[in-house]
Structure formats: C-alpha cells, structure tokens
Amino acid sequence: MISLIYSPFPSFKSAKVAARRLITAHLAACVNITKSRSIYEWKGDLQDTSEYLLIAKTSLKRKKEAISLLNKTHPYELPCILSWNVSATPEFEKWVNENTSRRKIY
C-alpha cells in the first residue's frame, strides 16, 4: 500500500512550489500537477475557477508529514487536502518507500 494525497492550488506556480518541497524533503516520491476546473460555493458566492491539482504519491509512514507540510504552506485559507491509501504494484510500492525513506528537515 501507498498513499495518494490530493490538493488543488490556485496557480501552477504555487502547486509547483509545493511539489518541489514535498520531493526535496523526501515526503513524496512523485507529484503530478494537472489543470482542472472547480465549481463550489465559498462564503455565499458561487465560484467557477481554474485550479491546479497536486497529486502526491507517498509512503504510509510519511503521509502525515506530507499533509502537515502542505497544510502549513498552502496559499488557501481553507485548503482541501485529501488522502487515501491505495494498492500499487510491488515494484512501484518499493520505489515509493525507498524514495520517501530518507529524512530531510523542512
């Protein structure tokens, strides 16, 4: 099992900064950023905005730290940070665990 972390960002730049922080701190083995459209209500107003989805692949052991880093540095007032554990091929799971086993202070 590995963990996926999902979090939308307001710009590609802010998502890329977060992705690089996760990777350099060895809190994620890989991060994908993709453009999306979000429609939601915020403080009584209907929002229809472009966002950038960050999807990080991390180990079960580093999930809490990765979420903490995202929460501390996210530009949104109330960031959406979701995670779930998923099955992966044994080889991919090993790669994720190896790439998140080194600790770095962030």
Buried (B, 14 or more C-beta within 10 A) or exposed (E): EBBBBEBBBBEBEBBBBBBEBBBEBBBBBBBEBEEEEBEEEEEEEEEEEEBBBBBBBBBBEBBEBBBEBBEEBBEBEEBBBEBEEEEBEEEBBEBBBEBBEEEEEB
